[in-house]
Amino acid sequence: MIKNSLKRFSIFIATSIIIFVILTFIINQNIINQYDVRILVLICINIMLALSVNLIVGFTGQFTIGHSAFMAIGAYAAAMLTINLKLPFPLSLLGAGIIAGFIGLLIGIPTLRLKGDYLAITTLGFCQIVVVVIQNIPQFGGAQGLTGIPPKTTFAWTFFTMIVTILVIYNIVHSSQGRAMISIREDEIAAEAMGINSTKYKIMAFVIGAFIAGVAGGLYSHYMMYIEPQSFNFLKSMDFIVYVVLGGLGSIPGCIISTAVLTYLPEGLRGFGDLRMVIYPILLIVIMILNAKGISPSKLFKRKSKGRDKDAIA
């Protein structure tokens, strides 16, 4: 078991390094323009956010639609730590994650006792509160947004932070804590009957998800160099939910693939002009129909893994 885990870890790290080297070479040789590099950076950031939502929604079964609030908290916190306190970029990112995680803890303790629609509405309200509060703080730029954020985020920073996020989420899910979270998703009453403290693990998933979203927000603000409150409203949270649902709830590879595809699609369809506003939702409907019929990234990965297991037994 340990040997298989080490083997998977080694293959993943080696593959990640190879992909990074290839992409860095392509970027340095100007084979792709800066607009395409921007899309790559946003894909990495969105994957982090989608995985953090997947931990809460997909693995723990808690329906939250206000996750962009933690991205906003991280974005503004990292920017202020860099601009006002002149902290090094890594410390600003860490500070942003800690602040977002702490607020996630404060919000999670009272709200995660709620379930289903009640939790969704509560997190939606929290998201709107964060947006309104930021709009009314002059030090944060108010409704006009915050400018003057130094361009610290690079493709390397986003790529390797994304890799670390994938490893963290994978290890959590495959740990005893992760199995407890999944048992809560499947049947919370049965999990509690087996001695699992459901509130504890729901809060744990919520805080970890908030921390990752805070770090992703810090990367985002230092890449865009300008942020404004309405960029983090509940519609942004719905994007993350769509990434997770289309990739397959509780699937890490599916979540990564769907996020990459859906982040690129709006940009790739710009050549169609206003028609892209029709083509994109049609494609979403087609993908959802295929998903319902069993043709989705998560289910394809499951079929491949089952095939490997049969071959290994044979």
C-alpha positions in Angstrom: 0.0 0.0 0.0 2.8 2.4 0.9 4.8 1.4 -2.1 1.8 2.1 -4.4 1.2 5.5 -2.8 4.9 6.5 -3.2 4.7 5.3 -6.8 1.6 7.4 -7.5 3.2 10.4 -5.8 6.4 10.0 -7.8 4.6 9.7 -11.1 2.4 12.7 -10.3 5.4 14.9 -9.3 7.4 13.8 -12.4 4.4 14.4 -14.7 3.8 17.8 -13.1 7.4 18.9 -13.6 7.4 17.7 -17.2 4.2 19.7 -17.9 5.6 22.8 -16.2 8.9 22.6 -18.2 7.0 22.2 -21.5 4.6 25.1 -20.8 7.5 27.3 -19.5 9.4 26.6 -22.7 6.4 27.5 -24.8 5.8 30.7 -22.9 9.5 31.7 -23.0 9.7 31.1 -26.8 6.6 33.2 -27.3 4.8 30.3 -29.0 1.7 31.5 -27.2 0.9 35.1 -26.4 0.4 36.8 -23.1 -3.4 36.5 -23.5 -3.0 32.7 -23.6 -0.7 32.8 -20.6 -3.4 34.7 -18.7 -5.9 31.9 -19.4 -3.4 29.3 -18.1 -2.9 31.3 -14.9 -6.7 31.6 -14.4 -7.1 27.9 -15.1 -4.6 27.1 -12.3 -6.4 29.6 -9.9 -9.8 28.2 -10.8 -8.7 24.6 -10.2 -7.6 25.6 -6.7 -11.0 27.2 -6.0 -13.0 24.3 -7.6 -11.0 21.7 -5.6 -11.7 23.6 -2.4 -15.4 23.7 -3.2 -15.3 20.0 -4.1 -13.9 19.2 -0.6 -16.9 20.9 1.0 -19.7 20.0 -1.5 -18.4 16.9 -3.2 -16.7 15.0 -0.4 -18.5 16.3 2.7 -21.9 16.9 1.1 -22.4 20.5 2.4 -24.1 22.7 -0.2 -22.4 26.1 0.0 -22.9 28.8 -2.7 -20.9 31.6 -1.1 -17.3 30.4 -1.6 -16.3 33.4 -3.6 -16.5 35.4 -0.3 -13.4 33.6 0.9 -11.7 34.3 -2.4 -12.5 38.0 -1.9 -11.2 38.0 1.7 -8.0 36.4 0.5 -7.6 38.7 -2.4 -8.0 41.9 -0.4 -6.1 40.6 2.6 -3.1 39.6 0.5 -3.2 42.9 -1.4 -3.3 45.0 1.8 -0.5 42.9 3.5 1.7 43.5 0.4 0.8 47.2 -0.1 0.6 48.4 3.5 2.9 46.0 5.5 5.3 45.4 2.6 5.3 41.7 3.4 7.1 39.3 1.0 4.7 37.7 -1.4 4.7 34.2 0.1 3.9 35.6 3.6 1.1 37.7 2.1 -0.4 34.5 0.5 0.0 32.6 3.7 -1.6 35.5 5.7 -4.5 35.7 3.2 -5.1 31.9 3.6 -5.0 32.1 7.4 -7.4 35.1 7.6 -9.8 33.4 5.2 -9.6 30.2 7.1 -10.2 31.9 10.4 -13.3 33.7 9.1 -14.4 30.4 7.7 -14.1 28.9 11.2 -16.1 31.8 12.7 -18.8 31.4 10.1 -18.7 27.6 10.0 -19.3 27.0 13.7 -22.8 28.4 13.8 -23.9 27.7 10.1 -22.7 24.2 9.6 -25.3 22.9 12.0 -27.7 23.8 9.2 -28.3 21.4 6.3 -29.4 21.6 2.6 -31.2 24.7 1.4 -30.8 26.4 4.8 -27.0 26.2 4.6 -27.0 27.3 1.0 -29.0 30.4 1.7 -26.9 31.2 4.8 -23.6 31.0 2.8 -25.2 33.1 0.0 -26.1 35.7 2.5 -22.6 35.7 3.9 -21.2 36.2 0.4 -23.3 39.2 -0.2 -22.4 40.7 3.3 -18.7 40.4 2.4 -19.2 42.2 -0.9 -21.2 45.0 0.7 -18.8 45.4 3.6 -15.8 45.7 1.1 -17.7 48.2 -1.0 -18.1 50.5 2.1 -14.5 50.4 3.3 -12.6 53.4 1.7 -9.2 51.8 2.6 -10.1 48.9 0.3 -11.0 51.2 -2.6 -14.8 51.1 -2.0 -17.0 50.2 -4.9 -14.4 51.6 -7.4 -12.0 48.8 -6.5 -8.5 48.5 -5.2 -5.6 49.5 -7.5 -1.8 49.6 -7.2 -1.4 45.9 -6.3 2.1 44.8 -7.3 2.3 42.1 -10.0 3.8 39.3 -8.0 1.9 36.4 -9.3 3.6 34.4 -12.1 2.7 31.2 -14.0 5.2 29.3 -11.8 3.6 30.5 -8.6 0.1 29.5 -9.7 1.1 26.2 -11.2 3.0 24.9 -8.2 0.5 26.3 -5.7 -2.1 24.4 -7.7 0.0 21.2 -7.5 0.4 21.6 -3.8 -3.4 22.0 -3.5 -4.1 18.9 -5.5 -1.7 16.9 -3.2 -3.3 18.3 0.0 -6.8 17.6 -1.2 -5.9 14.1 -2.3 -4.1 13.2 1.0 -7.0 14.6 3.0 -9.6 12.6 1.1 -7.6 9.4 1.4 -6.9 9.8 5.1 -9.1 8.8 8.0 -10.4 12.3 8.2 -11.4 12.2 4.6 -13.2 8.9 5.0 -15.1 10.5 7.9 -16.1 13.4 5.6 -17.3 11.0 2.9 -19.3 9.0 5.4 -21.0 12.2 6.5 -21.9 12.9 2.8 -23.3 9.4 2.4 -25.4 9.2 5.6 -24.8 11.7 8.4 -27.1 9.9 10.9 -25.3 6.6 10.3 -21.9 8.3 10.6 -22.8 9.9 14.0 -24.1 6.5 15.1 -20.6 5.1 14.4 -19.1 7.8 16.7 -18.1 10.3 14.0 -18.4 13.9 15.1 -20.1 15.3 12.0 -19.9 19.0 13.0 -16.2 18.7 13.6 -15.4 17.2 10.2 -17.8 19.6 8.4 -16.0 22.6 10.0 -12.6 21.1 9.2 -13.6 20.8 5.5 -15.0 24.3 5.5 -11.9 25.9 7.1 -9.5 24.0 4.7 -11.6 25.1 1.7 -11.7 28.7 2.9 -7.9 28.6 3.4 -7.3 27.4 -0.1 -9.8 29.9 -1.5 -8.0 32.7 0.4 -4.6 31.7 -1.1 -6.2 31.5 -4.6 -7.7 35.0 -4.0 -4.2 36.3 -3.1 -2.7 34.9 -6.3 -5.6 36.4 -8.3 -5.3 39.9 -6.9 -1.5 40.0 -7.4 -2.0 38.9 -11.0 -4.8 41.2 -12.0 -3.3 44.1 -10.1 -6.8 45.5 -9.7 -9.8 44.0 -7.8 -13.3 45.2 -7.2 -16.0 43.8 -4.9 -18.6 42.8 -7.6 -16.0 40.4 -9.1 -16.6 38.2 -6.1 -20.4 38.1 -5.9 -22.5 34.9 -5.7 -22.3 34.4 -9.5 -18.6 33.7 -9.1 -19.5 31.1 -6.5 -21.9 29.5 -9.0 -19.1 29.2 -11.5 -17.2 27.0 -9.0 -20.3 24.9 -8.4 -20.7 24.3 -12.1 -17.0 23.2 -12.4 -17.5 20.7 -9.6 -20.9 19.3 -10.8 -19.8 18.9 -14.4 -16.5 17.3 -13.3 -18.3 14.9 -11.0 -19.0 15.5 -7.3 -16.2 13.9 -5.2 -13.9 13.5 -8.2 -10.5 15.2 -8.2 -9.4 14.4 -11.8 -12.9 15.2 -13.2 -12.9 18.5 -11.3 -9.5 19.5 -12.8 -10.6 18.6 -16.3 -14.0 20.4 -16.2 -12.5 23.5 -14.6 -9.7 23.7 -17.3 -12.3 23.2 -20.1 -14.9 25.6 -18.8 -12.4 28.3 -18.0 -11.0 28.2 -21.5 -14.4 27.9 -23.3 -15.6 31.5 -22.8 -12.2 32.8 -24.0 -12.0 30.3 -26.9 -15.4 31.3 -28.1 -14.7 35.0 -28.4 -14.1 34.6 -32.1 -17.9 33.9 -32.5 -18.7 37.4 -31.1 -22.1 37.7 -29.4 -23.0 34.2 -30.5 -20.7 32.9 -27.8 -23.3 33.9 -25.2 -25.6 31.3 -26.9 -23.0 28.6 -27.7 -21.6 28.5 -24.2 -24.8 27.6 -22.4 -25.8 25.1 -25.1 -22.4 23.4 -24.6 -23.1 23.3 -20.8 -26.5 21.7 -21.5 -24.9 19.1 -23.8 -22.2 18.3 -21.2 -24.8 17.9 -18.5 -26.8 15.5 -20.7 -23.7 13.5 -21.4 -22.9 13.6 -17.7 -26.3 12.1 -16.8 -25.7 9.3 -19.4 -22.5 8.3 -17.7 -20.1 10.2 -20.1 -18.2 12.4 -17.7 -14.5 12.8 -16.7 -15.1 11.3 -13.2 -16.9 8.2 -14.5 -14.4 7.7 -17.3 -11.6 7.7 -14.7 -13.5 5.2 -12.6 -13.9 2.9 -15.5 -10.2 3.1 -16.3 -9.2 2.4 -12.6 -11.6 -0.6 -12.5 -10.0 -1.9 -15.7 -6.5 -1.6 -14.2 -7.7 -3.4 -11.1 -9.1 -6.3 -13.2 -5.8 -6.6 -15.2 -3.8 -6.6 -11.9 -6.0 -9.4 -10.5 -5.7 -11.4 -13.7 
